[in-house]
Amino acid sequence: MLSSRTKLRTAAAVVTAAAALAGFGAGTANAAGWPAPQEGAFLYSGTNGSGSVTKVDLNDFGTCHDLAQPARSIQIINGAASVVVYSGTDCTGSAWASGSFRQANLPVAELSYRVVAAS
């Protein structure tokens, strides 16, 4: 027969495991909204990598590009380049820099972008 101390340890282990699995499940559900990570840079018209996609040419440094549709999220995997998005056309307005490894919803709908060297 199990002692009350053993029963208590077993119950605590079950509760801890259940909490860990619940947390993992929540994280998986959140990550499932994004497209699978792939090398390059992509701007999405919706949040969490949804909507129409603009593939960014990471070799076109410094050129300003206006977007056909405002971008609401970004995914970038590249060690050498970063994307700066702007709230206005012609790379005007407030700027937000992605870094070279990032998956994020943008603070506002962005209307233009420029590729810069990663710092």
HUUR-V825826 format. One record per helix or strand of 3 or more residues. SS is the DSSP state (H for helix, E for strand). FROM is the first residue (numbers start at 0). LEN is the number of residues. If there is no record, write none. Layout:
BEGIN
ss=<SS/SS>
from=<FROM/FROM>
len=<LEN/LEN>
END
This chain:
BEGIN
ss=<H/E/H/E/E/E/H/E/E>
from=<3/39/46/52/63/80/88/94/100>
len=<28/5/3/4/14/6/3/3/17>
END
